[in-house]
Amino acid sequence: MTAGFWYDDLCSCLQVDVAAVLRTHGWDPVRAMGAHWRFAFTPGTCEPVEFFLPAGAVLIDDPLVHVEWHRPADAAVAAAELRQEIDAGRPPIVAVDNYYLPFRPAYRDVHAAHLMVVTGCGREMVEVLDPMPPAYSGPLPARVLDASRSSVTVTDPTDPFFAGSALGWRWLSVYPTGPQPTLTWEWFSGVVRANLAVFVARGRSRPPPGSAGRGG
């Protein structure tokens, strides 16, 4: 990020994977993710990965949806956490390097950070869901998944998607803790009022034009 400019991709692998996971739990992902309007950003540390979301930029603002990043200490912990989540019926979203994935266009071409969903976990094979075009749903050798998730750091500064970032087995848990609220006029009007209240509060506390930290 330079000169205060910020680009927020509204349809990256982060959004489509979260939507896919919410759908497996019976939620309408468009309503869940679209209820919160987020048109402000406070500049800060920007990580050079495609799925980066800055602190303070909320993807889902719903008390019934749990969203949390996890950074396992090593491969053994990462594998155990994945099995635990899948056994609990909560498909995890894992950070991977496209370079190792035969169904991605970047396969054995360039290193690029990506996210996909793991839906099944066996000793030799795993089941994955990658809804991002060209899209894939099916088996993948466990060793390939491990290679794509390992703590490799790409240092080539010409790679804007991955340079200087370590995946470190990180994964994202997304699951609802209750049923999705019914789509009613009361729910809709409450969402609009809540968003407007946030905008008003931000407007009152916005720094002067040209100062650091101004929302965009």
KEVORO-489765 format. One record per atom (N, C-alpha, C, O, CB): x, y, z. Coordinates in steps of 0.05 Angstrom, whole numbers, plus 5000, padded with zeros to 4 digits. Glycine has a CB too. Layout:
N
XYZ
...
END
This chain:
216
501749765000
500050005000
501850255000
503550275017
498150005025
501350434981
502950674979
501150914977
498950894966
504850664956
502051144987
500651394984
497751384994
496051544985
500651484955
497151205012
494551195024
492451055008
490051055016
493651465030
493150944984
491150804968
490650524978
492450384988
492050804938
488150444975
487350174985
485350054966
483350184959
486350185014
485849804958
483949674940
482849434955
484349264965
485249584914
480149404957
478949194971
477449024951
475349104940
476949294994
478448784946
477148604927
474648474941
474948334961
479148384917
472348524929
469848424941
469148144933
467148034942
467648614934
470848024916
470247744908
472847594904
473347484883
468647744882
474447574925
476847424924
476247144936
474047084943
479147564940
478346984938
477946714949
476946724978
475646544987
480546554948
477646944992
476646965020
473646975020
472346825035
477847225033
472447155004
469547185004
468046934994
466146845007
468747414987
469046814972
467646584961
467946334979
466046174980
468646524933
470146304993
470546085011
468746105036
467445915044
473446055020
468646355047
466846395070
463946345062
462446225077
467146685081
463246435038
460546395028
459946095025
457745995033
460146535001
461845945015
461445655011
461145515038
459445335040
463845534996
462745595058
462545465084
459845535097
458545355109
464845555102
459045785095
456445865107
454145705094
452245625107
455946165104
454345655068
452245505054
452145225064
449945105066
452745505024
454445105071
454344825082
452844815108
451844605116
457144715085
452745035122
451345055148
448445145145
447045185164
452745235167
447545175120
444745245115
444145545116
441845625117
443045115134
446245705116
445945995116
445946115088
447245995070
448146135133
444546335084
444746485059
447146665061
447146865076
442046655054
449346605047
451846755050
451547045040
452847225051
454046625035
449947095019
449747365009
448547545030
449447775035
448047374983
446447455043
445147615064
447047645088
447147865100
442447495073
448347435096
450147445119
452447625115
453147785133
451147165126
453747615091
456047785086
455348055076
456948245079
457847645066
452948095065
452148355054
450848535074
450448775069
450348315031
450248425098
448848595118
450648805129
449649015138
447748415140
453248755130
455048945141
456449105119
457748995102
457248805159
456049375119
457249545100
459949645110
460049745133
455449785093
462049615095
464749685105
466249845084
467749735067
466349425112
465750105084
466950275064
469050465076
469650675065
464750445051
470250385098
472350545111
474650365117
474350135124
471250685136
477050485116
479450335122
481550515135
482050735125
480650205097
482650425157
484750575171
487450465163
487950225169
484350575202
489150615149
491650505139
493350395162
493350495184
493250725125
494850185156
496550055175
498149845161
498749865137
494949925199
498949635175
500549425164
498949275143
496649195148
501549235185
500149245119
498749105097
500348865090
502648885082
498349295072
499148625092
500548385086
500148315056
497948325046
499548155103
502348245042
502148205013
501047935006
502447774992
504848245001
498647865014
497347625006
494547694995
493347895004
497147425029
493647534976
491147604962
488747614981
486847774976
490647404940
488847455002
486547435020
486747625044
485247595063
486147155029
488647815043
489048005065
486448165071
485248265052
491348185060
485748185096
483548365104
484648525128
485348405148
480948195112
484648785126
485848945147
484348935173
481948895174
486149235138
485748975195
484448985221
482449215221
483049435212
486549025244
480149155231
478049365232
476149335209
473949455210
479249635232
476849195188
475049145165
473648885170
474848665167
476549145138
471148895178
469648655187
468348525163
466948655147
467548735208
468848265159
467748115137
464748045143
463048075126
469347865132
464247955167
461547885176
461148005203
462547925222
461047575175
459248175206
458648295232
456048175243
453948315244
458448615230
456247925251
453847785261
454747635286
456547465284
452647595239
453447675308
454247545333
453847235332
454847095349
452647655356
452347145312
451846855310
453846715292
453746475289
449046805299
455746865280
457746745263
460546775275
461446995281
457646875235
461846545279
464546545290
466546555267
466446385249
465046295308
468346755268
470446785248
473046825262
473347025277
469847025228
475046645258
477546675273
479846545257
479646325246
477346535300
482046695256
484546585243
486046415264
486146485288
486246815232
487246205255
488946035272
491645995259
491945975235
487545755276
493745995276
496445955266
497745735282
499045785302
498146225268
497445485273
498645255287
501645275290
503045405274
497944995273
502645155311
505545165317
507145005297
509445085291
506145075345
506044785287
507544615268
505544445253
503144465256
509644435283
506744275235
505044105218
503243915233
500943865226
506843955198
504343795255
502743605270
500343745283
498143635282
504443475292
500743975294
498444125306
496444205284
494044185288
499544375321
497544285261
495744365239
493944135230
491544175226
497444465216
495143895228
493643665219
491543585240
489243515233
495443425214
492243595265
490443525286
488043725287
485743645291
491843525313
488643975283
486444175284
484544145260
482144165264
487644465283
485644075237
483844025214
482043795219
479643805213
485543985189
483143565229
481443335234
479343395255
477043305252
483243105244
480043555275
478143625296
475843785285
473543735291
479543775318
476443975268
474444145256
472543985238
470144015239
475644385241
473743825221
472143665202
470343465217
468043435210
473943515182
471443335238
469843155254
467443295268
465443175273
471543015275
467843555274
465743715287
463743825267
461943965274
467043935303
464143775241
462343875221
462844165214
460944305205
459543845230
465344255218
465944535212
468244545191
470544545199
466744695238
467644545165
469744535145
471644775148
470745005146
468544535117
474244735152
476044955155
476945065128
477044925108
478544865171
477745325128
478845455105
481845475109
482745595129
477545735100
483445365091
486345355095
487745535075
486845565052
487345075093
489945655084
491645815066
493545635052
494845465064
493146035083
493745665026
495445485009
496945654989
496445884984
493645274995
498945514977
500545634955
499545504929
499845254926
503645594959
498545664910
497445554885
499545394869
498745224853
496545784868
502045444874
504245314859
504045004860
504744864842
506945404869
503044904883
502944614887
500244484879
500044234880
503444554916
498244644872
495544534867
495044494838
494944684822
493444724879
494644234829
494444174800
491944294788
491744304763
494443884796
489944374803
487444484792
487444794790
485544914781
485044394808
489644914798
489845204797
491545294772
493445154765
491045324823
490845514760
492345604736
495345654742
496945644723
491145854725
496045714767
498745774773
500445534779
502745554787
498845964797
499345294776
500645044783
503445024770
503745034745
498944804774
505444994787
508244974778
509145204761
511045174744
508644704764
507845424764
508645664748
509545884767
511845964766
506245764731
507745984783
508446204802
507346134830
505345994832
507446474792
508646244850
507646224877
505546444882
506046674876
509946244899
503246364892
501146554897
499346454920
498446234920
499346604871
498946634939
497346554962
494446524955
493446664937
497646774984
493146334967
490446264960
489046134985
490446055004
490346064936
486446124984
484845995005
483045784992
482045824970
483246195022
482645565006
480645364998
479645215022
480745235044
481945164977
477445075018
476044935040
476844645040
477044515019
473044965037
477344525064
477844245067
475344115078
474444185100
480344185085
474243925063
471643805071
471943525081
470043415094
469743815048
474243395077
474743125087
477643085090
479243195076
473542915068
478342915110
481142885117
481842595122
480842475142
481943055142
483442475104
484442205108
487442195110
488742395108
483442025086
488541955115
491341925118
492841985092
494942125092
492041655129
491841875069
493141905044
491842115026
493242255010
493141645029
489242155028
487742335011
485942515028
485042435049
486042184990
485542755018
483642935031
481643025010
482142994986
485143185043
479343135019
477343245001
477443545004
477343655026
474543125007
477543684982
477643974983
475544104965
474443974947
480444074974
474844344971
473044504955
474344774950
474944924968
470244534970
474644834924
475745094916
473745224897
473845174873
478645054902
471945384908
469845504891
470845724873
469245824856
467645604909
473245824877
474246034860
474845934832
476345734830
476846164872
473846054811
474345964783
477345914778
479046074787
473246154763
478045694764
476345514750
474745314767
473145164756
477845364730
475045324793
473545164812
474244864811
474644754790
470545204807
474244754835
474844464837
473644354863
473644494884
477944404836
472544124861
471443984885
472143684881
471143554863
468444024888
473743584900
474543304897
476943224914
477643374932
475043234868
478143004907
480442904924
483043044917
483443154895
480842604919
484843044936
487543154933
489342994952
488642954975
487543464940
491642914942
493542764959
494242934984
494743174982
496142694944
494242815007
494842955032
497543085031
497943295042
494642765056
499442945018
502243065017
502243315000
503843495006
504142855004
500543334980
500343584964
499143814981
500144034980
498643534939
497043744996
495943955014
497944045034
498244285039
493443845028
499543855045
501543935065
503644115052
504544315064
502943685077
504544045028
506544215014
505544495009
506944685012
507444084988
502944515002
501844774996
501344945020
501045185018
499244744980
501244815044
500744965069
503145025085
503045165106
498744805085
505444915078
507844935094
508745225097
507845405083
510044765083
510645265116
511545535123
513545645104
515545775112
512645525151
513245605078
515045715059
514746015057
512446115058
514645585031
516846155054
516746445050
518046515023
520346445018
518246595073
516546645006
517546714980
518647004982
517247184990
515246704958
521147034974
522447294977
522647454952
523647684952
525147254988
521647344929
521847484904
520047724904
517547694905
521147294880
521147974904
519448214905
517748264881
515948434881
521148454910
518248104859
516548144835
513948004837
512148034820
518148044811
513547834858
511047694861
509247844880
509647824905
511547404872
507348004871
505748174888
503848024906
502748134925
504248374872
503247764899
501247614914
502447484939
500947424957
499947414896
505047434939
506047254959
508747334971
509547234992
506446984946
510147534959
512847604967
512847684997
511247855005
513947824950
514747565011
515147645039
513147545059
513247615082
515147935041
511447365051
509347265069
509746965073
510446815054
506547315057
509246875097
509446585104
506646485110
505246605127
511446545127
505946265098
503246155103
503146045131
501146085145
502545945083
505145895139
505345805167
502945625176
502245635199
505546035185
501845475158
499645285165
497145435174
495345305185
500545095186
496945685169
494645835179
492045735167
491945645144
495046135174
489945755183
487245685173
485145855186
485645975207
486745375177
482845865174
480646035183
478245865190
477345705174
479946245161
477245905214
474745775223
472445965219
472446195229
474945675252
470345865205
467946025201
465545835205
465245645190
467846155172
463945895224
461545725229
459445885245
460246035263
462245455242
456945835239
454845965255
454345825281
454745575283
452145985239
453645965302
453045845328
450045825333
449145755355
454346015350
448445885312
445545865315
444345905287
445745935267
444546075334
441645885286
440345915260
440446205250
440546395266
437445835262
440446235224
440546505212
437846655218
435746535215
441046495181
438046905226
435547055231
433747055206
434747075183
436147345239
431147045210
429247045188
429247315175
429447525188
426446975198
429147315148
429047565133
426347695136
424447625123
429747505103
426247895154
423748045159
424348335156
426648425155
422647975187
422248495155
422648785154
424048885179
425649065178
419848925151
423348775202
424648855227
427648795226
429248965234
423348705251
428448565216
431248505214
432648695194
434748795200
431748205204
431448735171
432648905150
432949195161
435049315157
430948905125
430849305173
431049575182
433049605205
434449805207
428349675192
433349395221
435349405243
438149405232
439949545242
435049165261
438649255210
441249245197
441949525186
444149625189
441349035175
440049645172
440449915160
441050115182
442950275179
438049995143
439450115203
439950315225
442650275238
444050475244
437750285246
443550025242
446149975254
448350075236
450250195246
446449675259
448150025210
450250115192
450350425191
452550535191
449750005164
448050555190
448050845190
449250955215
450551165215
445150945186
448750825238
449850925263
452850915263
454251085274
448750755287
453950705250
456850675248
457950905231
460051025237
457650405237
456650955209
457551175191
457551445204
459451595201
455851185165
455451495220
455251745234
457551775254
458751985256
452551775248
458051555269
460151565289
462951605276
464651745286
460151305305
463351475252
465851505238
466151795228
468351905229
466151305215
464051905219
464152175208
464852375230
466252575225
461452255196
463852335254
464452525276
467352495285
468552695294
462652465300
468552255282
471252215292
473352225270
475652175275
471451955307
472452275245
474352275222
476452495224
475752725229
472852295195
478952425220
481152625220
480752825197
479352775178
483952495219
482053055199
481953255177
483053135151
484752965152
483453505185
482153235128
483153135102
486253165101
487353365109
481853295079
487452955091
490352955087
491852845111
494352805109
491253225081
490552805134
491952695157
492052395155
490552265141
490452775183
493952285170
494351985170
491951855183
490851955202
496951905185
491151625171
489051475183
486251555174
484251455185
489151495213
486051715154
483351795144
482051565130
483251435114
483552045126
479451525136
477951305124
477451375094
477351605087
475351265138
477251165078
476851205049
474051125040
473451145017
478951055034
END
